[in-house]
Amino acid sequence: MSSSSPSSHSSHSSPSSHSSHSSPSSPSSELDERKREEIFDIIEAIVVYKFPKKSRQEIANMLGIEDLKQTRFYQEVFAEGREEGIQEGRQEGKQETLSKMLDAGFDWETIAQILDLPLDVVRQEAKKRR
């Protein structure tokens, strides 16, 4: 029985690019593909953390990825960054509204209740303005 020459596997090779005893839609090959993707994601995360000064394009080239934005790692990091940005925006909005309400003469308890802030936070901000 002769074996074919070893082929180099590039990242994210399609299921049809390698031989398998089961069809590409079988549960076994789907499991294999999921394992490959999980392993690739782990390797990708390690590379990103090991080379923090590399650009996104340099890392994509190192991993043989055409579009790093399509990887699960990138999408998760992007989603986390977006959520952090939203939270910061909400906090800044509350701070701005707090200032405007203090300037307009609202009492501290009302401000705290409307903005869902601890009374101490409103009190500290009011004392800064005196």
MARTORBA-26917 format. One record per atom (N, C-alpha, C): residue number from 0; atom name; x negated, y, z negated. Coordinates in Angstrom, 1 decimal, always signed. Each point is the difference from the previous one (the first is absolute). Layout:
<nodes>
NUM  CA  X  Y  Z
...
</nodes>
This chain:
<nodes>
0  N  -0.8  -1.2  +0.0
0  CA  +0.8  +1.2  +0.0
0  C  -0.9  +1.2  +0.0
1  N  +0.1  +0.8  +1.0
1  CA  -0.8  +1.2  +0.1
1  C  +0.7  +1.2  -0.6
2  N  -0.7  +0.9  -0.6
2  CA  +0.6  +1.1  -0.6
2  C  -0.3  +1.2  +0.8
3  N  +0.9  +1.0  +0.0
3  CA  -0.3  +1.2  +0.8
3  C  -1.0  +0.8  -0.7
4  N  -0.6  +0.9  +0.7
4  CA  -1.0  +0.9  -0.6
4  C  +0.6  +0.9  -1.1
5  N  -0.7  +0.3  -1.0
5  CA  +0.6  +0.8  -1.1
5  C  +0.3  +1.4  +0.6
6  N  +1.1  +0.5  -0.3
6  CA  +0.3  +1.4  +0.4
6  C  +0.0  +0.9  -1.2
7  N  -0.4  +1.2  +0.3
7  CA  -0.1  +1.0  -1.1
7  C  +1.4  +0.5  -0.1
8  N  +0.4  +0.0  -1.3
8  CA  +1.4  +0.5  -0.3
8  C  -0.1  +1.5  -0.3
9  N  +0.8  +0.8  +0.7
9  CA  +0.1  +1.4  -0.3
9  C  +1.1  +0.2  -1.0
10  N  +0.0  +1.1  -0.7
10  CA  +1.1  +0.2  -0.9
10  C  +1.3  +0.1  +0.7
11  N  +1.0  -0.5  -0.6
11  CA  +1.4  +0.0  +0.5
11  C  +0.1  -0.7  +1.3
12  N  -0.6  -1.1  +0.2
12  CA  +0.2  -0.8  +1.2
12  C  +1.4  -0.5  +0.0
13  N  +0.6  -0.1  +1.2
13  CA  +1.3  -0.5  +0.1
13  C  +0.1  -1.5  -0.2
14  N  +1.1  -0.5  -0.4
14  CA  +0.1  -1.4  -0.3
14  C  -0.3  -0.9  +1.3
15  N  +0.3  +0.6  +1.2
15  CA  -0.2  -0.8  +1.2
15  C  -1.5  +0.0  +0.4
16  N  -0.8  +0.8  -0.7
16  CA  -1.4  +0.1  +0.4
16  C  -0.9  -1.1  -0.6
17  N  +0.6  -0.9  -0.8
17  CA  -0.7  -1.1  -0.6
17  C  +0.8  -1.2  +0.1
18  N  -0.7  -1.2  +0.0
18  CA  +0.8  -1.2  +0.2
18  C  +0.6  -0.4  -1.4
19  N  +1.1  -0.7  +0.1
19  CA  +0.7  -0.4  -1.2
19  C  +0.8  -1.2  +0.4
20  N  +0.2  -0.9  -0.9
20  CA  +0.8  -1.2  +0.2
20  C  +1.5  +0.3  +0.0
21  N  +0.4  +1.1  -0.6
21  CA  +1.4  +0.4  -0.1
21  C  +0.3  +1.2  +0.9
22  N  +1.2  +0.1  +0.3
22  CA  +0.4  +1.1  +0.9
22  C  -0.1  +1.4  -0.8
23  N  -0.2  +1.1  +0.7
23  CA  -0.2  +1.3  -0.7
23  C  +1.2  +0.4  -0.9
24  N  +1.2  -0.6  +0.3
24  CA  +1.1  +0.4  -0.8
24  C  +0.3  -0.9  -1.2
25  N  -0.9  -1.1  -0.1
25  CA  +0.2  -0.9  -1.1
25  C  -0.3  +0.6  -1.4
26  N  +0.6  -0.5  -1.1
26  CA  -0.3  +0.6  -1.3
26  C  -1.5  -0.1  -0.3
27  N  -0.6  -1.0  +0.4
27  CA  -1.5  -0.2  -0.3
27  C  -0.8  +1.1  +0.6
28  N  +0.2  +0.3  +1.3
28  CA  -0.7  +1.1  +0.7
28  C  +0.3  +1.3  -0.6
29  N  +1.3  +0.2  -0.3
29  CA  +0.4  +1.3  -0.6
29  C  -0.7  +0.2  -1.4
30  N  -0.1  -1.0  -0.7
30  CA  -0.7  +0.0  -1.3
30  C  -1.5  +0.3  +0.2
31  N  -0.6  -0.6  +1.0
31  CA  -1.4  +0.2  +0.3
31  C  -0.2  +1.5  +0.4
32  N  +0.9  +0.5  +0.8
32  CA  -0.1  +1.4  +0.5
32  C  +0.1  +0.9  -1.2
33  N  +0.9  -0.3  -0.9
33  CA  +0.2  +0.9  -1.2
33  C  -1.3  -0.1  -0.9
34  N  -0.6  -1.1  -0.1
34  CA  -1.2  -0.2  -0.8
34  C  -1.1  +0.8  +0.7
35  N  -0.1  +0.0  +1.3
35  CA  -1.0  +0.7  +0.8
35  C  +0.2  +1.5  -0.3
36  N  +1.2  +0.5  +0.1
36  CA  +0.3  +1.4  -0.2
36  C  -0.3  +0.4  -1.4
37  N  +0.3  -0.8  -1.0
37  CA  -0.4  +0.3  -1.4
37  C  -1.5  +0.1  -0.2
38  N  -0.7  -1.0  +0.6
38  CA  -1.4  +0.1  -0.1
38  C  -0.6  +1.2  +0.7
39  N  +0.5  +0.3  +1.1
39  CA  -0.4  +1.2  +0.8
39  C  +0.2  +1.2  -0.9
40  N  +1.2  +0.1  -0.6
40  CA  +0.3  +1.2  -0.8
40  C  -1.0  +0.1  -1.2
41  N  -0.3  -1.1  -0.6
41  CA  -1.0  +0.0  -1.1
41  C  -1.4  +0.5  +0.5
42  N  -0.4  -0.5  +1.1
42  CA  -1.3  +0.4  +0.6
42  C  +0.0  +1.4  +0.3
43  N  +1.1  +0.5  +0.6
43  CA  +0.2  +1.4  +0.4
43  C  -0.1  +0.9  -1.2
44  N  +0.6  -0.4  -1.1
44  CA  +0.0  +0.8  -1.2
44  C  -1.4  +0.1  -0.6
45  N  -0.7  -1.1  +0.0
45  CA  -1.4  -0.1  -0.5
45  C  -0.9  +0.9  +0.9
46  N  +0.1  +0.0  +1.3
46  CA  -0.8  +0.8  +0.8
46  C  +0.3  +1.5  -0.2
47  N  +1.2  +0.3  -0.1
47  CA  +0.4  +1.4  -0.3
47  C  -0.6  +0.5  -1.3
48  N  +0.0  -0.8  -1.0
48  CA  -0.5  +0.4  -1.3
48  C  -1.6  +0.0  +0.0
49  N  -0.6  -0.9  +0.7
49  CA  -1.4  -0.1  +0.1
49  C  -0.7  +1.1  +0.8
50  N  +0.8  +0.5  +0.9
50  CA  -0.6  +1.1  +0.9
50  C  +0.9  +1.2  -0.1
51  N  +0.0  +0.7  -1.2
51  CA  +0.9  +1.1  -0.2
51  C  -0.4  +1.3  +0.9
52  N  -1.2  +0.0  +0.5
52  CA  -0.4  +1.2  +0.8
52  C  +0.2  -0.3  +1.5
53  N  +0.4  -1.2  +0.4
53  CA  +0.3  -0.2  +1.4
53  C  +1.3  +0.6  +0.4
54  N  +0.1  +0.4  +1.2
54  CA  +1.2  +0.6  +0.5
54  C  +1.0  -1.1  +0.3
55  N  +1.3  +0.3  +0.2
55  CA  +1.0  -1.0  +0.3
55  C  -0.4  -0.7  +1.3
56  N  -0.5  +0.8  +1.0
56  CA  -0.4  -0.6  +1.3
56  C  -1.1  -1.0  -0.2
57  N  -1.0  +0.4  -0.8
57  CA  -1.2  -0.9  -0.2
57  C  +0.4  -1.3  -0.6
58  N  +0.9  +0.1  -1.0
58  CA  +0.5  -1.3  -0.6
58  C  +0.8  -0.8  +1.0
59  N  +0.8  +0.6  +0.7
59  CA  +0.8  -0.7  +1.0
59  C  -0.9  -0.7  +1.0
60  N  -1.1  +0.7  +0.4
60  CA  -1.0  -0.6  +0.9
60  C  -0.7  -1.2  -0.6
61  N  -0.3  +0.2  -1.3
61  CA  -0.7  -1.1  -0.7
61  C  +0.9  -1.3  -0.1
62  N  +1.3  +0.2  -0.2
62  CA  +0.9  -1.1  -0.1
62  C  +0.6  -0.4  +1.3
63  N  -0.3  +0.7  +1.1
63  CA  +0.5  -0.4  +1.3
63  C  +1.5  +0.3  +0.1
64  N  +0.5  +1.0  -0.6
64  CA  +1.4  +0.4  +0.0
64  C  +0.1  +1.2  +0.9
65  N  +1.0  -0.2  +0.9
65  CA  +0.3  +1.1  +0.9
65  C  +0.6  +1.2  -0.7
66  N  +1.0  -0.3  -0.8
66  CA  +0.7  +1.1  -0.7
66  C  +0.1  -0.3  -1.5
67  N  -0.8  +0.6  -0.8
67  CA  +0.0  -0.2  -1.4
67  C  +1.3  +0.4  -0.7
68  N  +0.7  +0.9  +0.7
68  CA  +1.3  +0.4  -0.6
68  C  +1.0  -1.1  +0.0
69  N  -0.2  -1.0  +0.8
69  CA  +1.0  -1.2  +0.1
69  C  -0.3  -1.0  -1.1
70  N  -1.1  +0.1  -0.8
70  CA  -0.2  -1.0  -1.0
70  C  +0.8  +0.3  -1.2
71  N  +0.3  -1.1  -0.7
71  CA  +0.8  +0.1  -1.3
71  C  -0.7  +0.9  -1.0
72  N  -1.3  -0.2  -0.1
72  CA  -0.8  +0.8  -1.0
72  C  +0.2  +1.5  +0.3
73  N  -0.2  +0.4  +1.2
73  CA  +0.2  +1.5  +0.3
73  C  +1.4  +0.4  -0.3
74  N  +1.0  -0.8  +0.4
74  CA  +1.4  +0.4  -0.2
74  C  +0.3  +0.1  -1.5
75  N  -0.6  -0.9  -0.8
75  CA  +0.3  +0.1  -1.5
75  C  -0.7  +1.2  -0.6
76  N  -1.2  +0.3  +0.4
76  CA  -0.7  +1.2  -0.4
76  C  +0.7  +1.3  +0.4
77  N  +0.5  +0.0  +1.2
77  CA  +0.7  +1.1  +0.5
77  C  +1.3  +0.3  -0.8
78  N  +0.7  -1.1  -0.2
78  CA  +1.3  +0.1  -0.8
78  C  -0.3  +0.5  -1.4
79  N  -1.1  -0.5  -0.6
79  CA  -0.3  +0.5  -1.4
79  C  -0.4  +1.4  +0.0
80  N  -0.7  +0.5  +1.0
80  CA  -0.4  +1.4  +0.1
80  C  +1.2  +0.8  +0.3
81  N  +0.9  -0.4  +0.8
81  CA  +1.3  +0.7  +0.3
81  C  +0.8  +0.1  -1.3
82  N  +0.1  -1.0  -0.8
82  CA  +0.8  +0.0  -1.3
82  C  -0.7  +1.0  -0.9
83  N  -1.3  +0.0  -0.1
83  CA  -0.7  +0.9  -0.9
83  C  +0.2  +1.4  +0.4
84  N  +0.0  +0.3  +1.3
84  CA  +0.3  +1.3  +0.6
84  C  +1.4  +0.5  -0.4
85  N  +1.0  -0.9  +0.1
85  CA  +1.4  +0.3  -0.3
85  C  +0.1  +0.4  -1.5
86  N  -0.7  -0.8  -0.8
86  CA  +0.1  +0.2  -1.5
86  C  -0.6  +1.4  -0.3
87  N  -1.2  +0.3  +0.6
87  CA  -0.6  +1.3  -0.2
87  C  +0.8  +1.1  +0.5
88  N  +0.7  -0.2  +1.1
88  CA  +0.9  +1.1  +0.5
88  C  +1.2  +0.2  -0.9
89  N  +0.5  -1.0  -0.5
89  CA  +1.1  +0.1  -1.0
89  C  -0.4  +0.8  -1.2
90  N  -1.2  -0.4  -0.5
90  CA  -0.5  +0.7  -1.2
90  C  -0.3  +1.4  +0.2
91  N  -0.6  +0.4  +1.2
91  CA  -0.2  +1.4  +0.3
91  C  +1.3  +0.7  +0.2
92  N  +1.0  -0.6  +0.5
92  CA  +1.3  +0.6  +0.2
92  C  +0.7  +0.3  -1.4
93  N  -0.2  -1.0  -0.9
93  CA  +0.5  +0.3  -1.3
93  C  -0.7  +1.1  -0.7
94  N  -1.3  +0.1  +0.2
94  CA  -0.8  +1.0  -0.7
94  C  +0.4  +1.4  +0.6
95  N  +0.2  +0.1  +1.3
95  CA  +0.4  +1.2  +0.6
95  C  +1.4  +0.4  -0.4
96  N  +0.9  -0.9  -0.1
96  CA  +1.4  +0.3  -0.5
96  C  +0.0  +0.4  -1.5
97  N  -0.9  -0.7  -0.7
97  CA  -0.1  +0.4  -1.5
97  C  -0.4  +1.4  -0.1
98  N  -1.0  +0.4  +0.8
98  CA  -0.5  +1.4  -0.1
98  C  +1.1  +1.0  +0.4
99  N  +0.7  -0.3  +1.1
99  CA  +1.1  +0.9  +0.4
99  C  +1.1  +0.1  -1.0
100  N  +0.3  -1.2  -0.6
100  CA  +1.1  +0.1  -1.0
100  C  -0.4  +0.7  -1.3
101  N  -1.3  -0.1  -0.4
101  CA  -0.5  +0.8  -1.1
101  C  +0.1  +1.5  +0.4
102  N  -0.5  +0.3  +1.2
102  CA  +0.1  +1.5  +0.4
102  C  +1.4  +0.5  +0.1
103  N  +1.0  -0.9  +0.3
103  CA  +1.4  +0.4  +0.1
103  C  +0.6  +0.1  -1.4
104  N  -0.7  -0.4  -1.1
104  CA  +0.5  +0.1  -1.3
104  C  +0.9  -1.2  -0.5
105  N  -0.1  -1.1  +0.6
105  CA  +0.7  -1.2  -0.5
105  C  -0.6  -0.4  -1.3
106  N  +0.9  -0.5  -0.9
106  CA  -0.6  -0.5  -1.3
106  C  -0.7  -1.4  +0.3
107  N  -0.9  -0.2  -0.9
107  CA  -0.9  -1.2  +0.1
107  C  +0.8  -1.3  +0.1
108  N  +1.0  -0.2  -0.9
108  CA  +0.7  -1.2  +0.0
108  C  +0.7  -0.3  +1.3
109  N  +0.6  +1.1  +0.6
109  CA  +0.7  -0.2  +1.3
109  C  -1.0  -0.4  +1.1
110  N  -1.2  +0.7  +0.0
110  CA  -1.0  -0.4  +1.0
110  C  -0.4  -1.4  -0.2
111  N  -0.3  -0.4  -1.2
111  CA  -0.4  -1.4  -0.2
111  C  +1.0  -1.0  +0.4
112  N  +1.3  +0.3  -0.2
112  CA  +1.1  -0.9  +0.3
112  C  +0.1  -0.1  +1.6
113  N  +0.1  +1.2  +0.6
113  CA  +0.2  +0.0  +1.5
113  C  -1.2  -0.6  +0.7
114  N  -1.2  +0.2  -0.4
114  CA  -1.2  -0.5  +0.7
114  C  -0.4  -1.4  -0.5
115  N  +0.7  -0.5  -1.0
115  CA  -0.3  -1.3  -0.6
115  C  -1.5  +0.0  -0.5
116  N  -0.3  +1.0  -0.8
116  CA  -1.4  +0.2  -0.5
116  C  +0.1  +0.0  -1.6
117  N  -1.0  -0.5  -0.6
117  CA  -0.1  +0.1  -1.5
117  C  +0.1  +1.5  -0.4
118  N  +0.7  +0.3  -1.1
118  CA  +0.0  +1.4  -0.4
118  C  -1.3  +0.6  -0.3
119  N  -1.0  -0.9  -0.5
119  CA  -1.3  +0.5  -0.3
119  C  -0.7  +0.5  +1.2
120  N  +0.2  -0.6  +1.2
120  CA  -0.6  +0.4  +1.2
120  C  +0.5  +1.4  +0.4
121  N  +1.3  +0.2  -0.1
121  CA  +0.6  +1.3  +0.3
121  C  -0.5  +1.1  -1.0
122  N  -0.1  -0.4  -1.3
122  CA  -0.5  +0.9  -1.0
122  C  -1.4  +0.4  +0.2
123  N  -0.9  -0.9  +0.4
123  CA  -1.4  +0.3  +0.3
123  C  -0.1  +0.9  +1.2
124  N  +0.7  -0.2  +1.0
124  CA  +0.0  +0.8  +1.2
124  C  +0.5  +1.4  -0.4
125  N  +1.0  +0.1  -0.8
125  CA  +0.5  +1.4  -0.4
125  C  -1.1  +0.7  -0.8
126  N  -0.7  -0.7  -0.9
126  CA  -1.0  +0.6  -0.8
126  C  -1.2  +0.5  +0.9
127  N  -0.3  -0.7  +1.0
127  CA  -1.1  +0.4  +0.9
127  C  +0.3  +1.4  +0.7
128  N  +1.3  +0.2  +0.2
128  CA  +0.4  +1.2  +0.7
128  C  +0.1  +1.3  -0.9
129  N  -0.1  -0.2  -1.3
129  CA  +0.1  +1.2  -0.9
129  C  -1.3  +0.8  -0.1
</nodes>
